[in-house]
Amino acid sequence: MALFLSKTLIYGQKYAIMAKPLNALESIFGLSVERQVYKNFSIVISGEYINAPRFFSETFENAIKDGMGLPLKPSFKLEGWGIIPEIRYYFKQIDEREVDKIYLNEKKVMGWFLGAYMPIRHYNKVSLDVLSTQFYANAFQNDYGTATWNNKLSLGAGIEGGKHWVWGNFSLEIVAGFAITTGLGRTAEFQFSRPVIGEYKVTKELGYLGNFMQYNPRFGFNLGVAF
């Protein structure tokens, strides 16, 4: 019986399936699957569905307005999906109470870890509608413009660290990291329309939006099951 329990402790929890509730604040919904593959290493595959902004949209769009110097809040829509492969290295935790220094997390997806990941995101459609105001002969001229990205592929690389706890089959992890991606770029060409003159194009700095899509902090408080 003791031998059986020992093997259960050592060889259990090689898999974890996690939900990421904090990602929903950015209108990203998905799951991750983790598997221990060799000693201290595991592989994580995350899948995402993106439909933004749904939460805090007014705050996000006001940040775009201020970053681009627009007179009014723009309208921003983002739809797509993502796959994020990741490799993690788990640091061994030793039970100091044991004479033979048993590793508590040997061959388990638990404990402190460092990881490297590669965000791969496909944006089916991104649209940004803005208002440009100019002053002419004691009157304001309002021009409405839009920039769209269709089937835009974004690639990146990032690092993260955190800790993964397992109690029975209940799994919890806290993660913090940072990635740089190709995003949408720093500028975009907007198609404007004005009465009489007709349509014209202007290249504008994306400001906050360009930075937000290119420099991605990562914070997670993830819940799931381990087995």
C-alpha positions in Angstrom: 0.0 0.0 0.0 2.8 2.4 0.9 4.5 1.7 -2.4 1.3 2.3 -4.3 0.8 5.7 -2.6 4.4 6.7 -3.3 4.0 5.9 -7.0 0.7 7.8 -7.0 2.4 10.9 -5.5 5.3 10.7 -7.9 3.5 9.9 -11.2 0.2 11.7 -10.8 -0.9 15.0 -12.3 0.8 14.8 -15.7 -2.1 16.7 -17.4 -4.0 19.9 -16.6 -6.9 21.5 -18.4 -7.4 25.1 -17.5 -9.9 27.9 -18.0 -8.7 31.5 -18.0 -11.3 33.8 -16.5 -9.2 36.9 -16.4 -8.7 36.8 -20.2 -12.5 37.3 -20.5 -11.9 40.9 -19.4 -10.1 41.4 -22.7 -12.9 39.6 -24.5 -10.7 36.6 -25.1 -12.3 33.2 -24.3 -10.4 29.9 -24.3 -8.9 26.8 -22.7 -5.4 25.4 -22.3 -4.2 21.8 -22.1 -0.9 21.0 -20.4 1.1 17.8 -20.4 4.3 16.9 -18.6 6.7 15.5 -21.3 10.1 15.0 -19.8 11.2 15.4 -16.2 10.8 19.1 -15.4 9.4 20.1 -18.7 5.8 20.4 -19.9 4.0 21.6 -23.1 1.0 23.8 -23.0 -1.4 24.5 -25.9 -4.0 27.3 -25.5 -6.9 28.0 -27.9 -8.6 31.4 -28.0 -11.8 32.9 -29.4 -11.5 36.7 -29.7 -14.6 39.0 -29.9 -13.6 42.5 -28.6 -14.3 44.8 -27.0 -17.3 43.4 -25.0 -16.2 44.4 -21.5 -14.8 47.9 -20.6 -15.3 48.9 -24.3 -15.8 52.6 -23.5 -12.6 52.8 -21.5 -10.7 51.0 -24.2 -12.1 53.2 -27.0 -11.4 56.4 -25.0 -7.8 55.3 -24.6 -7.6 55.0 -28.5 -9.2 58.4 -28.8 -6.6 60.1 -26.5 -3.7 58.2 -28.1 -4.7 59.2 -31.6 -5.8 62.8 -30.7 -9.3 62.3 -32.0 -12.2 64.7 -31.1 -14.6 61.9 -30.4 -14.5 58.3 -29.2 -13.9 55.9 -32.1 -15.7 52.6 -32.8 -13.4 49.6 -32.6 -14.2 45.9 -33.4 -12.0 42.9 -33.3 -12.8 39.3 -34.2 -10.6 36.3 -34.5 -8.9 33.3 -32.9 -5.6 32.3 -31.6 -3.3 29.3 -30.8 -0.5 29.7 -28.3 2.0 26.9 -27.9 4.2 27.1 -24.8 7.0 25.1 -23.1 7.5 25.3 -19.4 10.4 24.4 -17.0 9.3 23.4 -13.5 11.8 23.9 -10.6 11.9 20.9 -8.3 10.6 21.4 -4.8 12.2 19.3 -2.1 10.4 17.9 1.0 13.1 18.8 3.6 11.4 16.6 6.2 12.3 13.5 4.3 15.8 12.0 4.9 16.1 11.0 1.2 15.0 14.4 0.0 11.9 13.4 -1.9 10.9 15.7 -4.8 7.3 16.8 -4.2 6.7 17.7 -7.8 8.8 15.1 -9.7 7.0 14.4 -13.0 4.1 16.6 -12.1 2.7 19.8 -13.6 3.0 21.7 -10.3 5.3 24.2 -8.6 7.2 27.2 -9.7 8.0 27.5 -13.4 9.4 29.6 -16.2 8.0 29.4 -19.7 8.4 30.6 -23.3 5.4 31.0 -25.6 4.5 32.0 -29.1 1.2 33.8 -29.7 -0.3 33.0 -33.1 -3.5 35.0 -33.8 -5.6 35.3 -36.9 -7.8 38.4 -36.9 -10.8 37.6 -39.2 -11.7 41.3 -39.2 -10.5 44.4 -37.4 -12.3 47.8 -38.0 -11.6 51.2 -36.5 -14.0 54.1 -37.4 -12.8 57.6 -36.5 -13.8 61.2 -36.8 -11.4 63.8 -38.1 -12.3 67.5 -37.4 -10.8 70.4 -39.3 -11.5 74.1 -39.0 -12.2 76.0 -42.3 -13.5 79.6 -42.7 -15.1 79.9 -39.3 -16.7 76.4 -39.6 -15.8 72.9 -38.6 -15.5 70.2 -41.3 -16.1 66.7 -39.9 -14.7 63.8 -42.0 -15.5 60.2 -41.1 -12.9 57.6 -41.9 -12.3 53.9 -41.4 -9.4 51.5 -41.4 -10.0 47.8 -41.8 -7.8 44.7 -41.6 -9.1 41.4 -43.0 -7.5 38.0 -42.4 -4.6 39.6 -40.5 -2.0 37.1 -39.1 -0.1 38.2 -36.0 2.9 36.3 -34.7 5.0 36.9 -31.5 7.2 35.6 -28.8 7.0 35.9 -25.0 8.2 34.7 -21.7 6.3 34.1 -18.5 6.7 32.8 -14.9 4.3 31.6 -12.3 3.2 28.9 -9.9 0.9 25.9 -10.4 -0.9 24.3 -7.5 -2.6 20.9 -7.5 -4.9 19.6 -4.7 -6.3 16.2 -5.7 -7.8 16.9 -9.1 -8.3 20.7 -8.6 -5.7 22.8 -10.4 -4.9 26.5 -10.0 -2.1 28.7 -11.4 -1.0 32.3 -11.3 0.9 33.5 -14.4 2.6 36.8 -15.3 4.5 37.4 -18.6 5.1 39.6 -21.6 5.1 39.1 -25.4 6.0 41.2 -28.4 3.9 40.5 -31.5 3.5 41.9 -35.0 0.0 43.2 -34.0 -1.6 45.7 -36.4 1.5 47.9 -36.9 2.2 51.5 -35.7 0.3 53.2 -38.5 -2.7 52.5 -40.7 -4.3 54.0 -43.9 -7.7 55.4 -43.3 -10.3 55.9 -46.0 -12.1 59.2 -45.4 -15.2 60.6 -47.1 -16.1 64.3 -47.5 -19.1 65.9 -49.4 -18.1 67.4 -52.8 -14.5 66.3 -52.5 -15.3 62.7 -52.2 -13.1 60.0 -50.8 -9.4 60.4 -49.8 -6.9 58.4 -47.8 -4.8 59.5 -44.8 -2.1 57.5 -43.0 -2.5 58.0 -39.2 -0.5 56.9 -36.2 -2.4 54.3 -34.2 -0.9 55.4 -30.8 -2.3 53.4 -27.9 -4.0 50.8 -30.2 -0.7 50.1 -32.0 1.1 49.7 -28.7 -1.6 47.6 -27.1 -1.7 45.1 -30.0 2.1 44.9 -30.3 3.2 44.8 -26.6 1.1 42.2 -24.8 1.4 41.9 -21.0 0.1 38.5 -19.7 -1.6 38.0 -16.4 -3.5 34.9 -15.5 -5.4 33.4 -12.6 -6.4 30.1 -14.1 -8.6 27.3 -12.8 -9.1 23.8 -13.9 -8.5 20.1 -13.3 -5.3 18.0 -13.1 -5.0 14.2 -13.6 
